[in-house]
Structure formats: C-alpha cells, structure tokens
Amino acid sequence: MHLSPVWNEGGEGRVKIDVHTHILPKRVPRFAERFGYGGFIEVQHKAGCNARMVYDDGRFFREVGDNCWDPKRRVEECDAQGVATQVLSTVPVMFNYWAKGRDTLEVARFLNDHLAGVVAQHPKRFLGLATVPLQDAELATLELQRVVKDLKLSGVQIGTHFNGRSLDDASLFPFYAEAERLGAALFVHPWEMLGKERMDRYWLPWLIGMPTETALAIAHFIFGGVFEKFPKLRVAFAHGGGSFASVYGRMEHGFSARPDLVATQNPVNPKKYLGHFFVDSIVHAPDLLRHCLKVFGADKILLGSDYPFPLGELRPGEMIQSMSDLSEVEKTGMLAGNARVWLGLP
Amino acid sequence: MHLSPVWNEGGEGRVKIDVHTHILPKRVPRFAERFGYGGFIEVQHKAGCNARMVYDDGRFFREVGDNCWDPKRRVEECDAQGVATQVLSTVPVMFNYWAKGRDTLEVARFLNDHLAGVVAQHPKRFLGLATVPLQDAELATLELQRVVKDLKLSGVQIGTHFNGRSLDDASLFPFYAEAERLGAALFVHPWEMLGKERMDRYWLPWLIGMPTETALAIAHFIFGGVFEKFPKLRVAFAHGGGSFASVYGRMEHGFSARPDLVATQNPVNPKKYLGHFFVDSIVHAPDLLRHCLKVFGADKILLGSDYPFPLGELRPGEMIQSMSDLSEVEKTGMLAGNARVWLGLP
C-alpha cells in the first residue's frame, strides 16, 4: 500500500483533493428503448469485476473495472493513495449532447441523482460535478439550479463543444450567468475529438485530439469574451489546459498582429486571462508541470488524476509530491487548497 | 534601423541564420490553364509593392508585400535585422499535393528553379529548401535528387500530411531513405489544417490548427517508426514543434499505458526521440522557449521567423537575444550554429 508522505503529515499538507475523477452508475437504463432511437451507452457486466461500455448498436467503447462504479472500492483506493476527497463527474461519452434536449436532460438527471447519492453516502470523501444538456441552454440552466440547490453538488462538467458548436456560443451565456450567480464550479473536459480522420492510429484522438479540444475551449472562452462577460465564473480545464500551454504565445501574437481576424468579439489581450482560470495537473511530465506553473500560476493548478482510467496519473499527486523544486505552499495549494477555492469550499 | 548586439559582435556570435522564411516568384504561371483544371494559386500584382495571392477560382488567399518575392528587399531587411542568411522555402499553399503528381512536379520544378536562382544570386545570404510532389514518392525522390545534386539546395520542405495521409505512410519511406543518404535537411511545415469546421473564428486554424498539425507530424515520425528507420535523417519541425511540447508527457504515458493501441508500429518509448530532432524558435513567449529548450535540447532549437508574414517573429532572433538567462553558447547555437548542423553546412 502506497502511503504518501503528505498524507502522513499533519495540518493542511496531508490532504489531497483529486478534482478529475470519473464515475458511472453500476446499472444504466437502456435509453434507446425508452427514447425510441439509439446512440446511447450501455454497461454490460461480465464475470468478475469488469464491465464493457458499449454503444446500443453493439460498438465497443471501453472496458471498465468496478472502481468505475463501486464507491467502496474507490474509498479503498483513495485510502491507499492518500486521496482525501475525489470530485466525481460522469464519463464524457455520457454527455449525449447529440440527442434531443429533453432526453439528454433525463439521462443527466439519472446520472446526477446517482452521483449525488454517492456523495451523500460518503460526504467527506466525495464531491460531485453534474452533467447538463448543453445543447438546450434553458434545460441546462434548470438542471444546474437543481443540482446546486437541491442536490448540493459543487458545479458542472461540460464538454469542449456541443454538436460542433463552440463554448462561446451565445446560447450558453444565460447558463454561464447562472453558474456565476450560483457560485458553481465549471469543469471543461474534452470529448468528441476533432480531426479523427487524421488520427486513425496510435490512440491519437486521446493523445493529441483531447489536448487540442481543450486548447480550443480556452481560446473560445478568451476570444469569445466568456471570461470577460462572466469574470466571477470559476472555470477549470482538464489535462493541464491541453495544448494551450504551447500555443498561448502564438495566440497572443496573433491577437496583436491580426486583430481584424482575432479580436472580433473581445478587444482584450488574451494575456489578461493567464492566471484567471484553473487547469488540472494531468500532464505526466515534471517539466511540463513546471511550465504550467509559469503559464497559469501556482494557485491555479488543481490535482487531477483521471481516475480510474489508465491514461491518468495512476498514483494521484505523486508527481507533484516528487518535485523537490516546488515549495510546500505550492504543493499544498496544488494538492488541495486551490481546489477549495475553485469549488467554493469554506 | 535595428542593429542587433549579436550582429555587431565579432566571431561566431554575430551570425543569425533564419531557417524559416517563405518566398514566392514574382510571376507565377497560370497553372490551371496549363493543366486544364483549377485549384492553383495565382499572384495578382497591385499598384505599389503589394500583390494578392488568389485561388484560380477567384477566392482570396493572402495579401503579400514585395519582400515576399524581391531578393533585394529581403537583403535590405536582413541587413536591418542582423540576419546573415535566410533559408528560403515556398509558401505551403504552393505544395499542391492534391493535384496530379506530374503536374505538382512541374509546379515544384518551377518553384525550385526560381528558388535556386535567388540563392545563386546571393549565395552568402540565402540557402534554399525545395518543394516536392509528396503524393507521388517516386517523383518526389527524383526531384529531391535533382534539387540537391544539380541545384545545390539544402533540402526539402514538406507539409504535415498529403491528401489526409500521414507522414508515416509507407509510400514515403524510399523518399526518406534518399534524403538520409543525400544528407538533405527536412523541414516539416503545417498546412491544410485539420478540424477547420471547428475553427471558423479568431484565426484559429493558424493559432491552434497549425500547432496541432505539427504535433501530429512529430507523433507520426515517432510512433510510425520514421525516426527509428532513418536515424541519420535530420528533421526540423516548424513553430517550436507546435503543440508537441505540451503533449509529450501524455504521449509517453499513453505509450506505456496502452502499448496495444500506441506501440503498433514502433516498440520504442517516445522519450528516446526527445533531443533527436530540431524545432524552430517561433513560439512568441520566452517561457515557452525555455520550456522548448528543456524538451528538445538547446542544441536542437533553430532561429526561425516565418518572414515575411505577420504571424512570425517580426525582428528575427530578438526574443532569443533578449533572454538573459540563456548562456552565450546556447544563444549562438540557436541563432546559427544549430542551423549549420541541421543543414549539413561545414
């Protein structure tokens, strides 16, 4: 059993909050039968502790273990890894933004109710981020209100786009306004990655497509004026902000060189927003995390692991804890304190 | 007139070689008439020193100034900027990989002959990288041989893909083998950016699409085994390697976590190739260049400017020269010495 040094220390430093973990209900209704059309994910349990996530037309999506749905297993693994609290969110394939808004809302309510139940069972170990039907901002806003007020969840996880529309789409502004008003945290996670026809090998939609999605989402928040319009909205982006940390110089220079093309919605230089938003720590290389610290600020990095998936950090926080050049203040902030700020915890 | 300190110093340090500059002939034949089908770029000169690059169906591509075609203007600007030598390559829209191979070859020969003529006129100020019909590797290899042996050019610039096929396409292996045998430098430049339907605003195909293209190209060189098969091939990637510097951790972790998906063509851990290939310095942020130094190695960064285009570094080398934390050895290497190694100069 791996007991981290930080877990064993007293005071603030012993706490790790993992903001990026995914969960599924063990049983998922067959929504295709219910709604009369397909495209939804089903969970087929196998002998032992594994299950297959499959599309309702039979296409395989992913194999998952029982730590994807069993809170007890999760708590055990958290204990072994020194994680005090996991922030739970659904698996992005469950966003279902492509479906009819009312149907996506029904799926979302099912997932959010389940998630809130897990949080209520283990209120010291789990917090939750809901999912909403982003393709219908009115329904999304209603569900946002319900999950924050009634279910006491911490906020919402959204995808990097919905049906090809970007996160600067004006239809979303009332939703953002309400999230800001409620103090709900927003977590932006890549999904339905662009350019798949160019990424048919080497797991590239996950290795390059996802980081690109996230950089695009940040660009839309910046250039589309979302940060500017909703300055108190607390937003975090997955996977260290994806490839944004490599392109922010180009974005700023492009803004200055060709404002006629770039500054069409927001006249503010993008560098204003560096230090304004959060990213998680899932970058898999100490030098890259150091770079993220410079770009985003030490107070804007949140421990994330992508638990329970293999592309995540298998021992959450180990990389941060291993970096001897980081100060204790930076480490405790990244491991838990920054997450408290982002989530609006006392 | 901006005279850089390095330009005024004696010895090695005074030299700047700018490896990333684009050039066009002043007059371009109307290839659509010649070949009987359209899609090619024409150059329409206006009053004064400007011209419009337009597709032969009339669609506007880009406005350019006379420093795009006039060697005398380029030498003047190089003098003003302390650039000893520009490495010339065509504007990527001229790759024309979508056309018939024989026709692309004819366009390439026209562009390469022009480029070689400019180099011959000013042999101390210009070096050249040719273009080849990548969609027909046999013709590409013949043209590669001609430009190196007969035209004395330094190598070839290629796009990040051809007609949706990647740079690990087996059809290209004989071409890479010949480039390696001839000691020709290879420069990989993004073009025809993926995911345009998701980047309809804010110049995003240039700001995010291009860096993604370049990261994809590096991924194909790594996972497709191109570096492994042709270890002496000297390859440089544009724009600081694009977003690769943000995703290499994810690529390496993905390789380790799911070799069944990632290591299908090459069983070697991708970190082996860090320090093996070159990137140019066009990243527009000192912190990002520092990060590139750690990822790629100080001896693998090449001064590039994207001259004469506004998305480039307008005063070539100024950022490198301004960074007081870099050693003189690192600076002189990035400004010229590393380019000599990449280009195979004595």
Interface residues (C-beta under 8 A of the other chain):
Chain A: H161 G164 S166 D168 L194 G195 E197 R198 M199 R201 Y202 W203 L204 W206 L207 I208 M210 P211 T212 A215 L216 A219 H220 F223 G224 H239 G240 G242 S243 F244 A245 S246 V247 Y248 G249 R250 M251 E252 H253 G254 A257 R258 L261 V262 T264 Q265 V283 H284 A285 D287 L288 R290 H291 K294 V295 P310 L311
Chain B: H161 G164 S166 D168 L194 G195 E197 R198 M199 R201 Y202 W203 L204 W206 L207 I208 M210 P211 T212 A215 L216 A219 H220 F223 G224 H239 G240 G242 S243 F244 A245 S246 V247 Y248 G249 R250 M251 E252 H253 G254 A257 R258 L261 V262 T264 Q265 I282 V283 H284 A285 D287 L288 R290 H291 K294 V295 P310 L311
